[in-house]
Amino acid sequence: MMSSKRSTALLMAPAVLLVVSGCALIEPADTSEPPTAMQLCAQGHTWELDTTDLSEKLLVELPAQDVPATAVESSGGQTMTWQEDGYLTIESDLVFTITATPKKDQVMTITQAYNGTVAGKALINVDVAIPRDWDVSDYEIETSAVLNDEPVEELAYTIPRSDFDDMLGLVLTCEADVLTVNPRGTDFIQRWTKAS
């Protein structure tokens, strides 16, 4: 079984982190100003990750990472509570089960599990949230695989992660009950729906 304790947090490809982590981020907005429309829409609410939408996006993305995936299913979920002061908590019990066919007579099942809690600040400046000081001490991603029912010790594929971290600005859209989060410099967009 492969396991990793993250010092960064929520679902994206590690190579992308390396490419854009050197980019300078804009500064968080002055919190003494009245809240903007984006702050009013995004903050002060609890959001649920649209795991069906994300599974479909992963199924498209995996072949680009040379993973011969034929299906992606999700169970569990992620809940993001974004307080009015910008403090953000993400609770995860999300599992992706990926079916792949490395060769004609082979079936591989890859499981990627996201468990635990991420907490920190994510202050909004116009339409970009600036994450700061993520606490990921209670957050873990575990990846395991079986090939024709035999455990795989070392996975030859890189499975894109769906989490974001405190190194990248998060481009936001927010309208009524739908929030989208796109780590800046990537094409990976998460869709969240308002729970409260």
C-alpha positions as CSV (number, residue, x, y, z in Angstrom):
1,M,0.0,0.0,0.0
2,M,1.2,3.5,-0.8
3,S,0.5,6.3,1.6
4,S,1.4,9.9,1.8
5,K,0.9,12.5,4.6
6,R,0.4,15.8,2.8
7,S,2.1,19.1,3.8
8,T,-0.3,20.6,1.2
9,A,-4.0,20.0,0.9
10,L,-7.3,19.2,-1.6
11,L,-7.2,17.2,-5.4
12,M,-4.3,18.1,-8.3
13,A,-1.4,16.9,-10.2
14,P,2.0,17.3,-8.4
15,A,3.8,18.3,-11.7
16,V,1.5,21.3,-11.9
17,L,2.6,22.4,-8.4
18,L,6.2,22.4,-9.4
19,V,5.5,24.5,-12.5
20,V,3.5,27.2,-10.9
21,S,4.6,27.2,-7.2
22,G,7.2,30.0,-8.0
23,C,4.5,32.4,-9.2
24,A,4.0,35.5,-7.0
25,L,0.6,35.7,-5.5
26,I,-1.5,38.8,-5.1
27,E,-2.0,40.0,-1.6
28,P,-5.2,39.3,0.3
29,A,-7.8,42.0,0.3
30,D,-8.0,44.6,3.0
31,T,-10.5,43.1,5.5
32,S,-11.4,46.5,6.9
33,E,-13.3,47.2,3.6
34,P,-17.0,46.2,3.2
35,P,-17.3,42.6,1.9
36,T,-17.4,42.2,-1.9
37,A,-20.0,40.3,-3.8
38,M,-17.6,37.4,-4.1
39,Q,-17.0,37.3,-0.4
40,L,-20.7,37.5,0.4
41,C,-21.4,34.7,-2.0
42,A,-18.5,32.3,-1.0
43,Q,-17.9,33.0,2.7
44,G,-20.2,32.3,5.6
45,H,-21.4,29.1,4.0
46,T,-20.8,25.3,3.9
47,W,-20.1,23.7,0.6
48,E,-20.2,20.1,-0.7
49,L,-17.9,18.9,-3.4
50,D,-19.7,17.7,-6.5
51,T,-17.9,14.3,-6.6
52,T,-19.8,13.1,-9.7
53,D,-18.6,16.1,-11.7
54,L,-15.0,15.5,-10.4
55,S,-15.1,11.8,-11.2
56,E,-16.1,12.7,-14.8
57,K,-13.2,15.2,-15.0
58,L,-10.7,12.7,-13.6
59,L,-11.8,10.1,-16.2
60,V,-10.9,12.6,-18.9
61,E,-7.7,13.7,-17.2
62,L,-6.3,10.2,-16.4
63,P,-5.5,9.2,-20.0
64,A,-3.5,12.5,-20.3
65,Q,-1.4,11.2,-17.4
66,D,-1.0,7.8,-19.3
67,V,-3.4,6.0,-17.0
68,P,-5.5,3.6,-19.1
69,A,-8.6,4.3,-17.0
70,T,-12.0,3.0,-18.1
71,A,-14.1,4.1,-15.1
72,V,-13.9,6.4,-12.1
73,E,-16.4,6.1,-9.2
74,S,-16.5,8.1,-6.0
75,S,-17.8,7.5,-2.5
76,G,-17.9,9.7,0.5
77,G,-17.2,13.4,0.0
78,Q,-15.7,16.6,1.1
79,T,-17.3,19.4,3.0
80,M,-15.9,22.9,3.0
81,T,-16.9,25.4,5.7
82,W,-15.8,28.9,4.8
83,Q,-16.4,31.4,7.6
84,E,-17.0,35.1,7.0
85,D,-13.6,36.0,8.4
86,G,-11.9,33.8,5.7
87,Y,-11.2,30.8,8.0
88,L,-11.7,27.7,6.0
89,T,-12.1,24.0,7.1
90,I,-12.3,21.1,4.7
91,E,-13.4,17.7,6.0
92,S,-12.7,14.7,3.8
93,D,-13.8,11.1,3.6
94,L,-13.6,10.9,-0.1
95,V,-12.6,7.8,-2.1
96,F,-12.0,7.4,-5.8
97,T,-12.0,3.9,-7.3
98,I,-10.4,3.9,-10.7
99,T,-10.7,0.9,-13.1
100,A,-7.9,0.6,-15.6
101,T,-6.8,-1.9,-18.2
102,P,-3.0,-1.9,-18.6
103,K,-3.1,-4.8,-21.0
104,K,-5.9,-6.6,-22.8
105,D,-6.1,-9.4,-20.2
106,Q,-5.5,-7.3,-17.2
107,V,-7.8,-5.3,-14.9
108,M,-6.3,-2.9,-12.3
109,T,-8.3,-1.3,-9.5
110,I,-6.7,1.8,-8.1
111,T,-8.1,3.4,-4.9
112,Q,-7.2,6.9,-3.8
113,A,-8.6,7.9,-0.4
114,Y,-8.7,11.4,1.1
115,N,-9.3,11.4,4.8
116,G,-9.1,14.0,7.6
117,T,-9.4,17.7,8.0
118,V,-7.6,20.7,6.5
119,A,-7.9,24.1,8.1
120,G,-6.5,27.6,7.5
121,K,-7.3,31.0,6.0
122,A,-8.4,31.7,2.4
123,L,-8.8,35.4,2.0
124,I,-10.5,36.7,-1.2
125,N,-9.1,39.4,-3.4
126,V,-11.6,40.1,-6.2
127,D,-12.0,36.6,-7.7
128,V,-8.9,34.9,-6.2
129,A,-8.7,33.3,-2.8
130,I,-5.3,33.4,-1.2
131,P,-4.8,30.4,1.1
132,R,-2.5,30.9,4.1
133,D,-1.2,28.7,6.9
134,W,-2.9,25.4,6.1
135,D,-2.9,22.9,8.9
136,V,-2.8,19.4,7.3
137,S,-1.6,17.5,10.4
138,D,-4.9,15.6,10.4
139,Y,-5.1,14.9,6.6
140,E,-3.9,12.0,4.6
141,I,-4.0,10.6,1.1
142,E,-3.6,6.9,0.6
143,T,-3.3,5.2,-2.8
144,S,-3.4,1.5,-3.3
145,A,-3.9,-0.8,-6.3
146,V,-4.6,-4.4,-7.2
147,L,-3.8,-6.0,-10.6
148,N,-6.0,-9.1,-11.4
149,D,-6.7,-9.3,-7.6
150,E,-3.0,-9.2,-6.6
151,P,-1.7,-6.2,-4.6
152,V,0.5,-3.8,-6.5
153,E,3.5,-2.7,-4.4
154,E,4.6,0.3,-6.6
155,L,2.1,2.0,-8.9
156,A,3.6,2.9,-12.3
157,Y,1.0,5.7,-12.8
158,T,0.7,9.2,-11.4
159,I,-2.9,9.7,-10.3
160,P,-3.8,13.4,-10.4
161,R,-4.7,14.8,-6.9
162,S,-7.9,16.7,-6.5
163,D,-6.8,18.8,-3.5
164,F,-5.5,22.4,-3.4
165,D,-3.0,23.8,-1.1
166,D,-1.6,27.1,0.3
167,M,0.9,27.6,-2.5
168,L,-1.5,28.5,-5.3
169,G,-4.2,31.2,-5.6
170,L,-7.6,29.8,-6.2
171,V,-9.6,31.4,-9.0
172,L,-13.3,31.5,-7.9
173,T,-16.7,31.9,-9.5
174,C,-19.7,32.0,-7.3
175,E,-23.3,32.3,-8.3
176,A,-26.2,31.5,-5.9
177,D,-25.7,27.9,-4.8
178,V,-22.6,27.0,-7.0
179,L,-19.0,27.8,-6.3
180,T,-16.1,26.8,-8.6
181,V,-12.5,26.6,-7.4
182,N,-9.7,26.5,-10.0
183,P,-6.1,26.4,-8.6
184,R,-4.4,29.2,-10.5
185,G,-2.4,28.0,-13.5
186,T,-4.3,24.7,-13.9
187,D,-7.2,23.5,-15.9
188,F,-8.7,21.5,-13.0
189,I,-11.9,23.1,-11.8
190,Q,-13.8,21.8,-8.8
191,R,-17.6,22.4,-8.5
192,W,-19.1,22.9,-5.0
193,T,-22.7,23.2,-4.1
194,K,-24.0,25.2,-1.1
195,A,-25.2,23.0,1.8
196,S,-26.0,25.9,4.1
